[in-house]
Each structure stands twice: as C-alpha cells, then as structure tokens.
Amino acid sequence: MDYKNNIRCEVCGNSAAEDFFVKFERHDFLITECKECGFNFIPQFYRQQIAYENYRDEEVLESVRRGNNYIKIRRHRLRLKLIKKYVKSGKLYDIGVGWGHFLYTAKLMGYDASGVEISELMHHYATTDLKLDVVHDNFFNLDLPANNWDVATMWDVLEHINEPDKAIEKVWDILKPGGYLVLQVPQIDSKVARKQKEKWSMMSIEHINYFSKKSIKTLLEAKGFEVVKYKSSYELKLFLMFTVLPWIKRKKASSDKKSTITNSERQNFFNRVTKLPKFVVWLGLLAHDIIYNTLSLLNFGEEMIVVARKK
C-alpha cells in the first residue's frame, strides 16, 4: 500500500511525499509524521481503508441512559470553571455535542448554550432526554452567522475530523472578535504517550489526527488564533474504559478469547464502577477532582485542553 498517495499535512499544508515518514506502525493502521511541522496523522489514502461502523448504537444509548448523570455533570464543571476564567457568561457553541452532558452543564452554569452533533443517536439523546438546543448535521454543512458566539468548544472532536484546518477556519468565522475557542485533544507528546508509543491507549482507528503542543499551536495561529493556555488533562473516565477495562480483559484472555471491546461494554463497565452508594460516590468525586487538578499541575495527562483567543 502506498500510504503517501495524495498525502497532505492539514496543519502546514505540506504535500511533498518525500517529507513524510512512518512514525508508528500497528497491525491495523499506521501513523505518519510531517517533517516540516511535526504533525502526526493517519494518511489520507489509508483512511479510505478504515470502516467506522457501529461507532454508537442502540445498546450504547441504553447504557448511557442507565449511567449516573450527576457524575458526568461534575466532570464537566471542571471544564466550565476553566472557561469562566475567560468568558464568564454569554453565547456558547459546542461542536460535536456527543451525548450532551457538557452542554447541559453549561446551561446550568449560566451560558446560552447550543451546538451541533452528527450522530443521530447522540442527537436524539441530547434533544429528547436532556432537552438541549442541538442541530443534527455535519458542522461543515451549517450556514452559521459570523461573529455571533462568545466561546466555541470542541471536546475530543478535532482528532476525528478530516480537514481539521477547515474546521478551525469555520470556528474562527462564527466567533465574535476576541472570542475564545476551547478544545481538548489527545496529546501525542504527553509523558504517557511518549512512554507507551504505539501501545498508547489513545491511539485508535477512530483518531486520525494526533496533535502535540507545537502542531496545535501551528494550526491555530495559522487560522487567526492566539493560544493563551495549555492544560494537561487526564480523564479518569477514559482511564477506566480504555486502560483498566482492557487490562481486565487481557487478564481473562485464557478463558475469554474475545479481544475487541465495544463501546457499550465500555459504558457498562463505567456504570458498574460508579453504581455505588451516594456517600461513596461523593467521596470518589472529591478524590477525582483533587487527582485531576494535581495531575494537571504536574503536567501529567494523556490529553491537553487548549484555550485560544480569536485575534
């Protein structure tokens, strides 16, 4: 397979085939690096071979409905406390709403919150169960008013998007002058990623873009933003679902030959772990907040939150 066929770096625009090399190779996909800017990504030609089937299904929806929403809201309060340092109130637009718990929390904390979600099931839950103002569409297809929002958010979205450069351009258009973009992406130059390399739990065929501090800054500055803050983020929910659960599955491999883990299995595992008496959950959440903030201060996390201001 010629992975360099039609290859293009979506951060610096480089398309010279000789300027790309394989950074990581696994049995199911490979990741290349651009010599010009250091951006890591799954090549365009290779992406055509990836089937994004059953990303979310009815079984996952029912698992989400059985989950503890209070725990999810507490998690998102940490994100919104950071946002309030830059935008205390106003219009917030969430790109890739997902199940909608962040947007729901934003409304609780005083924002005029709306957004877009491409997944039909996620949109159904966000609008029907959580009663949120969410459009079911592809963000690229929307004809949104320019200079209209105070803050735009993208939580674990940019790593999934073909042409992330165009996504950032569109975000710049919809933000008011001086407005803020707050996003979170897996960080390929994090301490965890550097140690685990191709075994890093964030490395997945669902993630086609792998940003470092340098490459995300290059992209944002090229599109008219000024990066004002990086914050390391270690999501304990993702740690449970993508590190602890696979470890348990491997330990049981002698009796259970199944190697893949579905999204519903991950959500059900999280539900079981968090289905505890309220007092225990409260103590666990208190410990979570302390651990999360401590790890962020120590710059230890698998992901990074980036706050950028529109120039």
Phi and psi in degrees as GROMACS dihedral restraints (atoms count N, CA, C in turn):
[ dihedral_restraints ]
;  ai    aj    ak    al  type     phi  dphi    fc
    3     4     5     6     1   -89.2    20    10
    4     5     6     7     1    93.0    20    10
    6     7     8     9     1   -69.3    20    10
    7     8     9    10     1   -14.4    20    10
    9    10    11    12     1   -88.2    20    10
   10    11    12    13     1     0.6    20    10
   12    13    14    15     1   -66.1    20    10
   13    14    15    16     1   118.9    20    10
   15    16    17    18     1    61.2    20    10
   16    17    18    19     1    26.3    20    10
   18    19    20    21     1   -71.4    20    10
   19    20    21    22     1   143.2    20    10
   21    22    23    24     1  -154.0    20    10
   22    23    24    25     1   135.0    20    10
   24    25    26    27     1   -83.0    20    10
   25    26    27    28     1   121.2    20    10
   27    28    29    30     1   -88.0    20    10
   28    29    30    31     1     8.3    20    10
   30    31    32    33     1  -100.7    20    10
   31    32    33    34     1   -52.2    20    10
   33    34    35    36     1  -106.7    20    10
   34    35    36    37     1    -6.6    20    10
   36    37    38    39     1    84.3    20    10
   37    38    39    40     1     1.1    20    10
   39    40    41    42     1   -63.0    20    10
   40    41    42    43     1   133.7    20    10
   42    43    44    45     1  -132.0    20    10
   43    44    45    46     1    13.5    20    10
   45    46    47    48     1   -77.4    20    10
   46    47    48    49     1   115.4    20    10
   48    49    50    51     1   -55.1    20    10
   49    50    51    52     1   -34.9    20    10
   51    52    53    54     1   -69.8    20    10
   52    53    54    55     1   -10.9    20    10
   54    55    56    57     1   -93.0    20    10
   55    56    57    58     1    13.2    20    10
   57    58    59    60     1  -125.7    20    10
   58    59    60    61     1   144.5    20    10
   60    61    62    63     1  -143.7    20    10
   61    62    63    64     1   160.3    20    10
   63    64    65    66     1   -76.2    20    10
   64    65    66    67     1   121.2    20    10
   66    67    68    69     1   -91.7    20    10
   67    68    69    70     1   -44.8    20    10
   69    70    71    72     1  -136.7    20    10
   70    71    72    73     1   141.2    20    10
   72    73    74    75     1  -131.9    20    10
   73    74    75    76     1   127.5    20    10
   75    76    77    78     1  -123.4    20    10
   76    77    78    79     1   177.5    20    10
   78    79    80    81     1   -69.9    20    10
   79    80    81    82     1   -23.3    20    10
   81    82    83    84     1  -110.8    20    10
   82    83    84    85     1   -13.5    20    10
   84    85    86    87     1  -168.1    20    10
   85    86    87    88     1   170.5    20    10
   87    88    89    90     1  -132.8    20    10
   88    89    90    91     1   159.4    20    10
   90    91    92    93     1  -123.8    20    10
   91    92    93    94     1   131.7    20    10
   93    94    95    96     1  -106.0    20    10
   94    95    96    97     1   163.9    20    10
   96    97    98    99     1  -126.8    20    10
   97    98    99   100     1   139.1    20    10
   99   100   101   102     1   -85.7    20    10
  100   101   102   103     1   125.4    20    10
  102   103   104   105     1   -67.7    20    10
  103   104   105   106     1   -25.0    20    10
  105   106   107   108     1   -73.1    20    10
  106   107   108   109     1   -44.9    20    10
  108   109   110   111     1  -124.6    20    10
  109   110   111   112     1    -8.4    20    10
  111   112   113   114     1    84.0    20    10
  112   113   114   115     1     9.4    20    10
  114   115   116   117     1   -71.2    20    10
  115   116   117   118     1   134.2    20    10
  117   118   119   120     1  -105.9    20    10
  118   119   120   121     1   135.9    20    10
  120   121   122   123     1  -162.6    20    10
  121   122   123   124     1   159.9    20    10
  123   124   125   126     1   -79.0    20    10
  124   125   126   127     1   125.1    20    10
  126   127   128   129     1   -60.4    20    10
  127   128   129   130     1   153.0    20    10
  129   130   131   132     1   -57.7    20    10
  130   131   132   133     1   -43.2    20    10
  132   133   134   135     1   -63.3    20    10
  133   134   135   136     1   -41.0    20    10
  135   136   137   138     1   -69.3    20    10
  136   137   138   139     1   -31.7    20    10
  138   139   140   141     1   -59.9    20    10
  139   140   141   142     1   -28.5    20    10
  141   142   143   144     1   -65.6    20    10
  142   143   144   145     1   -20.0    20    10
  144   145   146   147     1   -88.5    20    10
  145   146   147   148     1    -5.8    20    10
  147   148   149   150     1   -93.5    20    10
  148   149   150   151     1   127.4    20    10
  150   151   152   153     1  -101.4    20    10
  151   152   153   154     1   114.3    20    10
  153   154   155   156     1   -92.6    20    10
  154   155   156   157     1    68.6    20    10
  156   157   158   159     1   -96.2    20    10
  157   158   159   160     1   145.4    20    10
  159   160   161   162     1    53.5    20    10
  160   161   162   163     1    38.4    20    10
  162   163   164   165     1   -59.2    20    10
  163   164   165   166     1   -42.4    20    10
  165   166   167   168     1  -141.6    20    10
  166   167   168   169     1   139.5    20    10
  168   169   170   171     1  -138.7    20    10
  169   170   171   172     1  -178.7    20    10
  171   172   173   174     1   -60.1    20    10
  172   173   174   175     1   -34.4    20    10
  174   175   176   177     1   -64.0    20    10
  175   176   177   178     1   -40.5    20    10
  177   178   179   180     1   -65.0    20    10
  178   179   180   181     1   -41.3    20    10
  180   181   182   183     1   -56.9    20    10
  181   182   183   184     1   -46.5    20    10
  183   184   185   186     1   -66.1    20    10
  184   185   186   187     1   -34.7    20    10
  186   187   188   189     1   -65.2    20    10
  187   188   189   190     1   -40.9    20    10
  189   190   191   192     1   -63.2    20    10
  190   191   192   193     1   -41.4    20    10
  192   193   194   195     1   -63.4    20    10
  193   194   195   196     1   -28.8    20    10
  195   196   197   198     1   -83.5    20    10
  196   197   198   199     1    -7.8    20    10
  198   199   200   201     1   -75.8    20    10
  199   200   201   202     1   170.3    20    10
  201   202   203   204     1   -92.2    20    10
  202   203   204   205     1   102.2    20    10
  204   205   206   207     1   -66.3    20    10
  205   206   207   208     1   -29.4    20    10
  207   208   209   210     1   -60.7    20    10
  208   209   210   211     1   -40.2    20    10
  210   211   212   213     1   -63.0    20    10
  211   212   213   214     1   -41.6    20    10
  213   214   215   216     1   -66.6    20    10
  214   215   216   217     1   -39.4    20    10
  216   217   218   219     1   -64.9    20    10
  217   218   219   220     1   -41.8    20    10
  219   220   221   222     1   -60.2    20    10
  220   221   222   223     1   -40.3    20    10
  222   223   224   225     1   -61.2    20    10
  223   224   225   226     1   -42.9    20    10
  225   226   227   228     1   -76.0    20    10
  226   227   228   229     1   -21.9    20    10
  228   229   230   231     1   -61.0    20    10
  229   230   231   232     1   -34.1    20    10
  231   232   233   234     1   -62.4    20    10
  232   233   234   235     1   -40.9    20    10
  234   235   236   237     1   -65.4    20    10
  235   236   237   238     1   -43.3    20    10
  237   238   239   240     1   -73.0    20    10
  238   239   240   241     1   -28.1    20    10
  240   241   242   243     1   -62.3    20    10
  241   242   243   244     1   -37.1    20    10
  243   244   245   246     1   -67.1    20    10
  244   245   246   247     1   -45.2    20    10
  246   247   248   249     1   -61.2    20    10
  247   248   249   250     1   -38.7    20    10
  249   250   251   252     1   -64.5    20    10
  250   251   252   253     1   -18.1    20    10
  252   253   254   255     1   -68.2    20    10
  253   254   255   256     1   -22.0    20    10
  255   256   257   258     1  -113.9    20    10
  256   257   258   259     1   -36.9    20    10
  258   259   260   261     1  -135.2    20    10
  259   260   261   262     1   101.1    20    10
  261   262   263   264     1   -71.5    20    10
  262   263   264   265     1   -29.6    20    10
  264   265   266   267     1  -160.6    20    10
  265   266   267   268     1   179.4    20    10
  267   268   269   270     1   120.9    20    10
  268   269   270   271     1  -160.0    20    10
  270   271   272   273     1   -90.9    20    10
  271   272   273   274     1   125.2    20    10
  273   274   275   276     1  -119.6    20    10
  274   275   276   277     1   131.7    20    10
  276   277   278   279     1  -121.1    20    10
  277   278   279   280     1   121.1    20    10
  279   280   281   282     1  -102.1    20    10
  280   281   282   283     1   121.5    20    10
  282   283   284   285     1   -99.3    20    10
  283   284   285   286     1   115.7    20    10
  285   286   287   288     1    83.9    20    10
  286   287   288   289     1    62.1    20    10
  288   289   290   291     1   -59.5    20    10
  289   290   291   292     1   -29.2    20    10
  291   292   293   294     1    66.4    20    10
  292   293   294   295     1  -137.6    20    10
  294   295   296   297     1   -74.4    20    10
  295   296   297   298     1   -17.7    20    10
  297   298   299   300     1   102.1    20    10
  298   299   300   301     1     4.1    20    10
  300   301   302   303     1   -69.0    20    10
  301   302   303   304     1   -31.3    20    10
  303   304   305   306     1   -66.2    20    10
  304   305   306   307     1   -47.6    20    10
  306   307   308   309     1   -62.2    20    10
  307   308   309   310     1   -39.8    20    10
  309   310   311   312     1   -60.7    20    10
  310   311   312   313     1   -43.7    20    10
  312   313   314   315     1   -66.6    20    10
  313   314   315   316     1   -37.0    20    10
  315   316   317   318     1   -61.2    20    10
  316   317   318   319     1   -39.8    20    10
  318   319   320   321     1   -63.9    20    10
  319   320   321   322     1   -42.9    20    10
  321   322   323   324     1   -60.7    20    10
  322   323   324   325     1   -30.1    20    10
  324   325   326   327     1   -96.7    20    10
  325   326   327   328     1    15.2    20    10
  327   328   329   330     1    99.4    20    10
  328   329   330   331     1     6.1    20    10
  330   331   332   333     1   -89.6    20    10
  331   332   333   334     1   148.8    20    10
  333   334   335   336     1   -82.6    20    10
  334   335   336   337     1    92.5    20    10
  336   337   338   339     1  -107.5    20    10
  337   338   339   340     1   134.2    20    10
  339   340   341   342     1  -149.6    20    10
  340   341   342   343     1   175.9    20    10
  342   343   344   345     1  -178.4    20    10
  343   344   345   346     1  -169.4    20    10
  345   346   347   348     1  -136.7    20    10
  346   347   348   349     1   143.4    20    10
  348   349   350   351     1  -143.0    20    10
  349   350   351   352     1   129.9    20    10
  351   352   353   354     1   -82.7    20    10
  352   353   354   355     1   -27.3    20    10
  354   355   356   357     1   -76.2    20    10
  355   356   357   358     1   128.0    20    10
  357   358   359   360     1   -64.2    20    10
  358   359   360   361     1   -43.9    20    10
  360   361   362   363     1   -66.0    20    10
  361   362   363   364     1   -43.7    20    10
  363   364   365   366     1   -64.8    20    10
  364   365   366   367     1   -41.7    20    10
  366   367   368   369     1   -61.8    20    10
  367   368   369   370     1   -41.3    20    10
  369   370   371   372     1   -60.7    20    10
  370   371   372   373     1   -45.1    20    10
  372   373   374   375     1   -65.7    20    10
  373   374   375   376     1   -45.7    20    10
  375   376   377   378     1   -62.6    20    10
  376   377   378   379     1   -38.0    20    10
  378   379   380   381     1   -88.9    20    10
  379   380   381   382     1   -34.7    20    10
  381   382   383   384     1   -87.7    20    10
  382   383   384   385     1   -48.2    20    10
  384   385   386   387     1   -81.6    20    10
  385   386   387   388     1   -42.0    20    10
  387   388   389   390     1  -100.8    20    10
  388   389   390   391     1    -6.6    20    10
  390   391   392   393     1    59.3    20    10
  391   392   393   394     1    43.7    20    10
  393   394   395   396     1   -96.7    20    10
  394   395   396   397     1   157.8    20    10
  396   397   398   399     1   -87.8    20    10
  397   398   399   400     1    90.4    20    10
  399   400   401   402     1  -132.6    20    10
  400   401   402   403     1   132.4    20    10
  402   403   404   405     1   -90.1    20    10
  403   404   405   406     1   138.5    20    10
  405   406   407   408     1   -95.1    20    10
  406   407   408   409     1   100.0    20    10
  408   409   410   411     1  -171.6    20    10
  409   410   411   412     1   175.0    20    10
  411   412   413   414     1   -85.6    20    10
  412   413   414   415     1   131.1    20    10
  414   415   416   417     1   -52.3    20    10
  415   416   417   418     1   -37.6    20    10
  417   418   419   420     1   -65.0    20    10
  418   419   420   421     1   -24.7    20    10
  420   421   422   423     1   -84.0    20    10
  421   422   423   424     1   -14.0    20    10
  423   424   425   426     1   -78.9    20    10
  424   425   426   427     1   139.2    20    10
  426   427   428   429     1  -100.6    20    10
  427   428   429   430     1    84.0    20    10
  429   430   431   432     1   -94.2    20    10
  430   431   432   433     1   147.6    20    10
  432   433   434   435     1   -66.3    20    10
  433   434   435   436     1   140.5    20    10
  435   436   437   438     1   -76.8    20    10
  436   437   438   439     1   154.5    20    10
  438   439   440   441     1    52.1    20    10
  439   440   441   442     1    44.9    20    10
  441   442   443   444     1  -114.9    20    10
  442   443   444   445     1   -23.5    20    10
  444   445   446   447     1  -115.5    20    10
  445   446   447   448     1   147.0    20    10
  447   448   449   450     1   -80.6    20    10
  448   449   450   451     1   -32.8    20    10
  450   451   452   453     1  -149.1    20    10
  451   452   453   454     1   140.5    20    10
  453   454   455   456     1  -121.3    20    10
  454   455   456   457     1   143.5    20    10
  456   457   458   459     1  -127.0    20    10
  457   458   459   460     1   148.0    20    10
  459   460   461   462     1  -141.8    20    10
  460   461   462   463     1    99.1    20    10
  462   463   464   465     1   -97.4    20    10
  463   464   465   466     1   110.2    20    10
  465   466   467   468     1    54.1    20    10
  466   467   468   469     1    48.7    20    10
  468   469   470   471     1  -118.1    20    10
  469   470   471   472     1   -45.0    20    10
  471   472   473   474     1   -62.8    20    10
  472   473   474   475     1   -26.3    20    10
  474   475   476   477     1   -70.9    20    10
  475   476   477   478     1   -14.2    20    10
  477   478   479   480     1   -96.2    20    10
  478   479   480   481     1   -13.5    20    10
  480   481   482   483     1   -93.7    20    10
  481   482   483   484     1   128.0    20    10
  483   484   485   486     1   -66.8    20    10
  484   485   486   487     1   140.2    20    10
  486   487   488   489     1    59.0    20    10
  487   488   489   490     1    58.0    20    10
  489   490   491   492     1   -60.7    20    10
  490   491   492   493     1   -26.1    20    10
  492   493   494   495     1   -62.5    20    10
  493   494   495   496     1   -41.1    20    10
  495   496   497   498     1   -71.1    20    10
  496   497   498   499     1   -31.9    20    10
  498   499   500   501     1   -63.3    20    10
  499   500   501   502     1   -43.2    20    10
  501   502   503   504     1   -67.2    20    10
  502   503   504   505     1   -36.6    20    10
  504   505   506   507     1   -59.4    20    10
  505   506   507   508     1   -43.5    20    10
  507   508   509   510     1   -67.7    20    10
  508   509   510   511     1   -37.3    20    10
  510   511   512   513     1   -62.9    20    10
  511   512   513   514     1   -42.6    20    10
  513   514   515   516     1   -57.7    20    10
  514   515   516   517     1   -41.2    20    10
  516   517   518   519     1   -62.3    20    10
  517   518   519   520     1   -40.3    20    10
  519   520   521   522     1   -84.1    20    10
  520   521   522   523     1   -15.1    20    10
  522   523   524   525     1   -81.3    20    10
  523   524   525   526     1   146.5    20    10
  525   526   527   528     1   -67.4    20    10
  526   527   528   529     1   157.0    20    10
  528   529   530   531     1   -55.3    20    10
  529   530   531   532     1   128.4    20    10
  531   532   533   534     1    82.4    20    10
  532   533   534   535     1     2.4    20    10
  534   535   536   537     1   -70.4    20    10
  535   536   537   538     1   167.1    20    10
  537   538   539   540     1  -118.2    20    10
  538   539   540   541     1   141.0    20    10
  540   541   542   543     1  -107.7    20    10
  541   542   543   544     1   128.2    20    10
  543   544   545   546     1  -122.6    20    10
  544   545   546   547     1   120.8    20    10
  546   547   548   549     1  -134.7    20    10
  547   548   549   550     1   159.0    20    10
  549   550   551   552     1  -130.0    20    10
  550   551   552   553     1   135.0    20    10
  552   553   554   555     1  -141.6    20    10
  553   554   555   556     1   154.2    20    10
  555   556   557   558     1   -58.2    20    10
  556   557   558   559     1   140.1    20    10
  558   559   560   561     1  -108.2    20    10
  559   560   561   562     1   107.9    20    10
  561   562   563   564     1   -74.9    20    10
  562   563   564   565     1   -14.5    20    10
  564   565   566   567     1  -102.3    20    10
  565   566   567   568     1    17.6    20    10
  567   568   569   570     1   -71.5    20    10
  568   569   570   571     1   162.8    20    10
  570   571   572   573     1   -60.8    20    10
  571   572   573   574     1   -39.8    20    10
  573   574   575   576     1   -65.7    20    10
  574   575   576   577     1   -47.1    20    10
  576   577   578   579     1   -64.6    20    10
  577   578   579   580     1   -40.8    20    10
  579   580   581   582     1   -64.4    20    10
  580   581   582   583     1   -33.7    20    10
  582   583   584   585     1   -76.4    20    10
  583   584   585   586     1   -42.4    20    10
  585   586   587   588     1   -84.9    20    10
  586   587   588   589     1   -22.2    20    10
  588   589   590   591     1    53.1    20    10
  589   590   591   592     1  -126.4    20    10
  591   592   593   594     1   -69.7    20    10
  592   593   594   595     1    -8.6    20    10
  594   595   596   597     1   -94.8    20    10
  595   596   597   598     1     4.0    20    10
  597   598   599   600     1   -57.4    20    10
  598   599   600   601     1   131.5    20    10
  600   601   602   603     1   -65.4    20    10
  601   602   603   604     1   -22.9    20    10
  603   604   605   606     1   -79.1    20    10
  604   605   606   607     1   -10.1    20    10
  606   607   608   609     1   -81.0    20    10
  607   608   609   610     1   116.3    20    10
  609   610   611   612     1  -154.3    20    10
  610   611   612   613     1   153.9    20    10
  612   613   614   615     1   -67.7    20    10
  613   614   615   616     1   -13.6    20    10
  615   616   617   618     1   -76.9    20    10
  616   617   618   619     1   -16.7    20    10
  618   619   620   621     1  -108.7    20    10
  619   620   621   622     1   114.7    20    10
  621   622   623   624     1  -102.5    20    10
  622   623   624   625     1   -16.2    20    10
  624   625   626   627     1  -119.5    20    10
  625   626   627   628     1   134.8    20    10
  627   628   629   630     1  -127.9    20    10
  628   629   630   631     1   101.9    20    10
  630   631   632   633     1   -92.0    20    10
  631   632   633   634     1   145.3    20    10
  633   634   635   636     1  -107.1    20    10
  634   635   636   637     1   173.7    20    10
  636   637   638   639     1   -58.7    20    10
  637   638   639   640     1   -40.3    20    10
  639   640   641   642     1   -65.9    20    10
  640   641   642   643     1   -47.2    20    10
  642   643   644   645     1   -72.2    20    10
  643   644   645   646     1   -35.1    20    10
  645   646   647   648     1   -69.4    20    10
  646   647   648   649     1   -35.2    20    10
  648   649   650   651     1   -66.4    20    10
  649   650   651   652     1   -42.3    20    10
  651   652   653   654     1   -58.9    20    10
  652   653   654   655     1   -45.4    20    10
  654   655   656   657     1   -64.4    20    10
  655   656   657   658     1   -49.6    20    10
  657   658   659   660     1   -65.5    20    10
  658   659   660   661     1   -42.5    20    10
  660   661   662   663     1   -66.7    20    10
  661   662   663   664     1   -34.9    20    10
  663   664   665   666     1   -66.3    20    10
  664   665   666   667     1   -23.3    20    10
  666   667   668   669     1  -104.3    20    10
  667   668   669   670     1    15.0    20    10
  669   670   671   672     1    94.9    20    10
  670   671   672   673     1    19.0    20    10
  672   673   674   675     1  -111.0    20    10
  673   674   675   676     1   156.0    20    10
  675   676   677   678     1  -116.5    20    10
  676   677   678   679     1   120.5    20    10
  678   679   680   681     1   -73.4    20    10
  679   680   681   682     1   125.3    20    10
  681   682   683   684     1  -110.8    20    10
  682   683   684   685     1   -16.5    20    10
  684   685   686   687     1  -160.9    20    10
  685   686   687   688     1   140.5    20    10
  687   688   689   690     1  -114.3    20    10
  688   689   690   691     1   141.5    20    10
  690   691   692   693     1  -140.0    20    10
  691   692   693   694     1   121.1    20    10
  693   694   695   696     1   -66.7    20    10
  694   695   696   697     1   142.0    20    10
  696   697   698   699     1  -135.4    20    10
  697   698   699   700     1   125.0    20    10
  699   700   701   702     1  -118.0    20    10
  700   701   702   703     1   100.4    20    10
  702   703   704   705     1   -78.6    20    10
  703   704   705   706     1   109.6    20    10
  705   706   707   708     1   -66.3    20    10
  706   707   708   709     1   -29.6    20    10
  708   709   710   711     1   -63.3    20    10
  709   710   711   712     1   -45.0    20    10
  711   712   713   714     1   -67.7    20    10
  712   713   714   715     1   -33.9    20    10
  714   715   716   717     1   -61.0    20    10
  715   716   717   718     1   -42.4    20    10
  717   718   719   720     1   -64.2    20    10
  718   719   720   721     1   -45.4    20    10
  720   721   722   723     1   -79.7    20    10
  721   722   723   724     1   -32.4    20    10
  723   724   725   726     1  -109.7    20    10
  724   725   726   727     1    -8.5    20    10
  726   727   728   729     1  -120.3    20    10
  727   728   729   730     1   -53.6    20    10
  729   730   731   732     1   -67.1    20    10
  730   731   732   733     1   -48.5    20    10
  732   733   734   735     1   -60.5    20    10
  733   734   735   736     1   -47.9    20    10
  735   736   737   738     1   -59.2    20    10
  736   737   738   739     1   -36.2    20    10
  738   739   740   741     1   -63.5    20    10
  739   740   741   742     1   -43.3    20    10
  741   742   743   744     1   -62.8    20    10
  742   743   744   745     1   -41.4    20    10
  744   745   746   747     1   -63.4    20    10
  745   746   747   748     1   -39.0    20    10
  747   748   749   750     1   -66.0    20    10
  748   749   750   751     1   -37.1    20    10
  750   751   752   753     1   -65.1    20    10
  751   752   753   754     1   -28.0    20    10
  753   754   755   756     1   -95.5    20    10
  754   755   756   757     1     8.1    20    10
  756   757   758   759     1   -59.7    20    10
  757   758   759   760     1   -30.0    20    10
  759   760   761   762     1   -64.2    20    10
  760   761   762   763     1   -30.7    20    10
  762   763   764   765     1  -106.3    20    10
  763   764   765   766     1   -18.0    20    10
  765   766   767   768     1  -127.0    20    10
  766   767   768   769     1   106.4    20    10
  768   769   770   771     1   -80.5    20    10
  769   770   771   772     1    -7.0    20    10
  771   772   773   774     1   -67.7    20    10
  772   773   774   775     1   123.9    20    10
  774   775   776   777     1  -102.0    20    10
  775   776   777   778     1   -26.4    20    10
  777   778   779   780     1   -86.5    20    10
  778   779   780   781     1   153.1    20    10
  780   781   782   783     1  -124.4    20    10
  781   782   783   784     1   122.9    20    10
  783   784   785   786     1   -81.2    20    10
  784   785   786   787     1   162.6    20    10
  786   787   788   789     1   -64.0    20    10
  787   788   789   790     1   -33.4    20    10
  789   790   791   792     1   -68.1    20    10
  790   791   792   793     1   -36.6    20    10
  792   793   794   795     1   -61.7    20    10
  793   794   795   796     1   -42.8    20    10
  795   796   797   798     1   -62.7    20    10
  796   797   798   799     1   -45.5    20    10
  798   799   800   801     1   -66.1    20    10
  799   800   801   802     1   -40.2    20    10
  801   802   803   804     1   -64.5    20    10
  802   803   804   805     1   -36.8    20    10
  804   805   806   807     1   -64.2    20    10
  805   806   807   808     1   -44.6    20    10
  807   808   809   810     1   -60.9    20    10
  808   809   810   811     1   -41.3    20    10
  810   811   812   813     1   -61.8    20    10
  811   812   813   814     1   -41.1    20    10
  813   814   815   816     1   -65.5    20    10
  814   815   816   817     1   -42.1    20    10
  816   817   818   819     1   -65.3    20    10
  817   818   819   820     1   -34.8    20    10
  819   820   821   822     1   -97.3    20    10
  820   821   822   823     1     3.4    20    10
  822   823   824   825     1   -88.7    20    10
  823   824   825   826     1    75.4    20    10
  825   826   827   828     1  -127.7    20    10
  826   827   828   829     1   166.3    20    10
  828   829   830   831     1   -55.3    20    10
  829   830   831   832     1   149.0    20    10
  831   832   833   834     1   -55.5    20    10
  832   833   834   835     1   -40.1    20    10
  834   835   836   837     1   -64.1    20    10
  835   836   837   838     1   -40.5    20    10
  837   838   839   840     1   -66.7    20    10
  838   839   840   841     1   -41.4    20    10
  840   841   842   843     1   -61.4    20    10
  841   842   843   844     1   -42.7    20    10
  843   844   845   846     1   -61.2    20    10
  844   845   846   847     1   -44.8    20    10
  846   847   848   849     1   -64.2    20    10
  847   848   849   850     1   -39.7    20    10
  849   850   851   852     1   -63.0    20    10
  850   851   852   853     1   -39.8    20    10
  852   853   854   855     1   -68.2    20    10
  853   854   855   856     1   -38.0    20    10
  855   856   857   858     1   -62.5    20    10
  856   857   858   859     1   -44.1    20    10
  858   859   860   861     1   -64.6    20    10
  859   860   861   862     1   -39.0    20    10
  861   862   863   864     1   -58.4    20    10
  862   863   864   865     1   -47.8    20    10
  864   865   866   867     1   -62.6    20    10
  865   866   867   868     1   -40.6    20    10
  867   868   869   870     1   -65.4    20    10
  868   869   870   871     1   -46.0    20    10
  870   871   872   873     1   -63.9    20    10
  871   872   873   874     1   -44.7    20    10
  873   874   875   876     1   -59.4    20    10
  874   875   876   877     1   -49.0    20    10
  876   877   878   879     1   -67.9    20    10
  877   878   879   880     1   -36.0    20    10
  879   880   881   882     1   -66.5    20    10
  880   881   882   883     1   -45.5    20    10
  882   883   884   885     1   -63.3    20    10
  883   884   885   886     1   -36.9    20    10
  885   886   887   888     1   -64.0    20    10
  886   887   888   889     1   -42.7    20    10
  888   889   890   891     1   -63.2    20    10
  889   890   891   892     1   -33.8    20    10
  891   892   893   894     1   -84.1    20    10
  892   893   894   895     1     2.0    20    10
  894   895   896   897     1    58.4    20    10
  895   896   897   898     1    41.0    20    10
  897   898   899   900     1  -119.3    20    10
  898   899   900   901     1   111.2    20    10
  900   901   902   903     1  -174.3    20    10
  901   902   903   904     1   159.4    20    10
  903   904   905   906     1   -85.2    20    10
  904   905   906   907     1   -19.2    20    10
  906   907   908   909     1  -125.9    20    10
  907   908   909   910     1   166.9    20    10
  909   910   911   912     1  -132.7    20    10
  910   911   912   913     1   140.1    20    10
  912   913   914   915     1   -97.0    20    10
  913   914   915   916     1   132.5    20    10
  915   916   917   918     1  -120.9    20    10
  916   917   918   919     1   127.6    20    10
  918   919   920   921     1  -108.1    20    10
  919   920   921   922     1   123.9    20    10
  921   922   923   924     1  -133.1    20    10
  922   923   924   925     1   141.5    20    10
  924   925   926   927     1  -106.4    20    10
  925   926   927   928     1   137.1    20    10
  927   928   929   930     1   -70.8    20    10
  928   929   930   931     1   125.3    20    10
